[in-house]
């Protein structure tokens, strides 16, 4: 399986692949559930390259470590999934 860092890089730099609607799901340790957000609500954290800055549906910004990203959808189709279980 491709590391999430590589997939995010491909979405950013491969123009043909990246011109789609992407969503990610990350594990929220407080809610103990997966949170699914559109990729346009996500940016790579400037201070630390192993985190994503995510604006959730409630408008609150969260810093999410890349190891908590569990799945990515492209135009509604699952294109990446982490097989690791949440800790």
C-alpha positions in Angstrom: 0.0 0.0 0.0 1.2 3.5 -0.8 1.9 5.7 2.2 -0.6 8.5 2.8 2.2 11.1 2.2 2.7 9.7 -1.3 -1.0 9.8 -2.1 -1.3 13.4 -0.9 1.6 14.3 -3.1 0.1 12.6 -6.1 -3.2 14.5 -5.6 -1.3 17.7 -5.4 1.2 17.3 -8.3 -0.5 14.9 -10.7 -2.9 17.3 -12.5 -5.0 14.5 -14.2 -5.4 12.5 -11.0 -5.9 15.5 -8.7 -8.8 17.0 -10.7 -11.4 15.2 -8.7 -13.4 15.5 -5.5 -11.5 14.0 -2.7 -12.5 13.2 0.9 -10.5 11.8 3.7 -11.4 10.0 6.9 -9.4 10.3 10.0 -9.8 8.6 13.4 -10.9 11.0 16.1 -9.6 9.7 19.4 -12.0 11.8 21.5 -15.2 10.7 19.6 -13.7 7.3 18.9 -15.0 7.3 15.4 -14.0 8.1 11.9 -14.5 11.7 10.7 -15.0 12.2 7.0 -14.1 15.6 5.5 -13.7 17.1 2.0 -10.0 17.5 1.0 -10.6 21.2 0.4 -11.0 21.5 4.2 -7.6 20.0 4.7 -4.1 21.5 4.4 -0.6 20.2 5.3 0.4 21.8 8.6 3.1 24.4 7.9 5.0 23.8 11.2 5.1 20.0 11.0 4.9 17.9 7.9 3.5 14.9 9.7 0.2 16.7 10.5 -2.8 17.9 8.6 -4.8 21.0 9.5 -8.5 20.0 9.2 -11.5 22.2 9.5 -14.4 19.9 10.6 -18.0 20.4 9.7 -18.6 22.3 12.9 -16.0 24.9 11.7 -13.5 24.0 14.4 -9.9 23.5 13.2 -8.0 20.3 14.3 -4.4 19.2 13.9 -4.5 15.6 12.8 -1.4 13.4 12.6 -1.0 11.6 9.3 -1.0 8.2 11.0 -4.7 8.8 12.0 -5.8 9.1 8.3 -7.7 5.9 7.6 -9.3 6.3 4.1 -9.4 8.5 1.0 -12.2 8.7 -1.6 -11.9 10.1 -5.1 -15.2 11.0 -6.7 -16.9 8.7 -4.2 -14.7 5.7 -4.9 -12.4 4.4 -2.1 -8.9 4.8 -3.5 -6.8 4.3 -0.3 -7.4 2.6 3.0 -5.2 2.0 6.1 -5.4 -1.5 7.4 -4.1 -0.4 10.8 -6.6 -0.5 13.7 -6.9 2.7 15.9 -4.9 2.7 19.1 
